[in-house]
Amino acid sequence: DFYDFARKTEQTIIIADELLQVTPDNKRFKKIKANALFYQGDSKEAVDLYENILQQDSTDYETLTFLAAYYIAEDMAMLNDIDNAYLQDKHPTDSVYKAHKQHIIDTRIARSLTLLHKAQEMRPSDHLTNEIERLSNITNQLPPRHEKRKAGKKASKE
């Protein structure tokens, strides 16, 4: 606990690993290790450990909310990347970009919503309600392209 509190991640991981050798299913030790890994920048291993905790206990509120927050950040970054690629593309095919966004919505956003709904069932909160509503309202709509509007105005003047 001391090393975890002090954010001494290397020592935390070493001690957590030792404790997990003795009690491999101890959620508390797994969470402490996962947090240390995350603070160290090893988010993939931390998320894998949190996923392991969730498999062990699908009602662990802290794990549900951590994973939801992590995945939402990732999901939103992916949607933003698609929007940016669309805006940078000189000759985009709107249906392709919309399909990519819809895939993210149908798979990744849906996963995040599932985690949020489980957490909301356990401990309802305004924050979770707002996040669920925000994610539920995401669409595959693309951002406006300025050159399309300019080209449209030019064509209408002629």
Salt bridges, closest charged atoms under 4 A:
ASP1 OD2 - ARG28 NH2 2.54
ASP4 OD1 - ARG7 NH1 3.81
ASP17 OD1 - LYS33 NZ 2.54
ASP48 OD2 - LYS44 NZ 3.00
ASP57 OD2 - LYS27 NZ 2.58
ASP60 OD2 - LYS27 NZ 3.17
ASP60 OD2 - LYS31 NZ 2.88
GLU62 OE1 - LYS31 NZ 2.78
GLU74 OE1 - ARG108 NH2 2.51
ASP75 OD1 - ARG108 NE 3.02
ASP75 OD1 - ARG111 NH2 3.80
ASP83 OD1 - LYS101 NZ 2.80
ASP94 OD1 - LYS148 NZ 3.09
GLU131 OE1 - ARG134 NH2 2.91
GLU147 OE2 - ARG145 NH2 2.52
